[in-house]
Amino acid sequence: MIAQKAYDYEFKNIIWCYKAFQDWFFEEKVISFVQGIPENFENESLVIIDDWMSDLNGKIAELFTVTSHHSRISVILILQNLFPRTKVMRDISLNAQYIILFKNNLDVGQIQCFARQLYGNKASAFMDAYKKSTQGNFNYLLVDLHIRGRTKNLGSERVYSLIAMDSIGFMSQ
């Protein structure tokens, strides 16, 4: 996504907030790696939060509910579960603008539940798009929940953009 410039403005900073250090961090020159969650963030920053699923808290929720809405900060939260049982996850998910779904053979029920939340009785079309999009290695489905994408609404029916992506291509060109 970063390599493909799938964002509205150039980021001055890319900050990866981690709990567990990984060797590949040494290879990335464009990203600042920070153990934990910093107190403050500069405008025009991309904040990536990794491995914090079991410790989601009010500070992380505030990044989604306040900080990202009132400053030029984009937040990516990497989770292995669409519905972690934490107090703040509902606030985070209601304020998420994009959700990226990878293949999950062990718990397709999460994806089906998510599809029903978005599309109700038309969830089978979403599931078809999900299955087709995630067929290859590291392929994913990008669900665009951004307010700009909701301008196609027909009455009370919500229409979301689904974008199949054939590989992550995170930083490489």
Secondary structure by P-SEA (a helix, b strand, c coil): ccccccccccccbbbbbcccccccccccccbbbbccccccccccbbbbbccccccccaaaaaaaccccccccbbbbbbbcccccccccaaaaaaaccbbbbccccccaaaaaaaaaacccccaaaaaaaaaaaaccccbbbbbbccccccccccccbbbbbbbbbcccccccc
